[in-house]
Amino acid sequence: MKIIVAIAFLLIFLSLGSALVYLMRDKGKSNRTVKALAFRVGFSISLFLLILVAHHFGLIQPTGIR
């Protein structure tokens, strides 16, 4: 489960980075930045839902505040 979450975080950061690159290169003339940010939002929502489902089925356990 930790590997899946780490991969999801990596995808989120890569999408954010690609949006920055597209923003700097295209200077706002194309919609590639919007698509990259939309993928980032999709990956973030997917990660949130994955964590909720994993908690529901007992694949992950809360540890609390230490």
C-alpha positions in Angstrom: 0.0 0.0 0.0 2.9 2.3 0.8 4.3 1.9 -2.7 1.0 2.7 -4.3 0.6 5.9 -2.3 4.2 6.9 -3.1 3.6 6.3 -6.8 0.5 8.4 -6.6 2.4 11.3 -4.9 5.1 11.0 -7.6 2.4 11.3 -10.3 0.9 14.3 -8.6 4.3 16.1 -8.4 5.2 15.1 -12.0 1.9 16.5 -13.3 2.5 19.7 -11.3 6.0 20.0 -12.8 4.8 19.4 -16.3 2.2 22.1 -15.9 4.9 24.5 -14.8 7.0 23.6 -17.9 4.1 24.0 -20.2 3.2 27.3 -18.6 6.7 28.7 -19.2 7.2 27.3 -22.7 3.8 28.0 -24.2 3.3 31.4 -22.5 -0.4 30.7 -22.2 -1.1 30.1 -25.9 -2.1 26.4 -25.5 -4.2 24.5 -23.1 -1.6 21.9 -22.1 -1.1 23.6 -18.7 -4.8 23.2 -18.0 -4.8 19.6 -19.0 -1.7 18.9 -16.8 -3.4 20.6 -13.8 -6.6 18.7 -14.5 -4.6 15.4 -14.4 -3.1 16.6 -11.1 -6.6 17.2 -9.6 -7.7 13.8 -10.9 -4.7 12.0 -9.3 -5.2 13.8 -6.0 -8.9 12.8 -5.9 -8.0 9.3 -6.8 -5.4 9.1 -4.1 -7.9 10.4 -1.5 -10.5 7.8 -2.6 -7.9 5.1 -2.5 -6.9 6.0 1.0 -10.6 6.0 2.1 -11.3 2.6 0.5 -8.1 1.1 1.9 -9.1 2.3 5.4 -12.6 0.9 5.0 -11.3 -2.6 4.1 -8.6 -2.6 6.8 -5.6 -2.4 4.5 -4.3 0.6 6.4 -4.7 1.5 10.1 -4.7 5.0 11.7 -1.8 5.5 14.1 -3.1 8.6 15.9 -1.1 11.6 17.1 2.1 10.7 19.0 
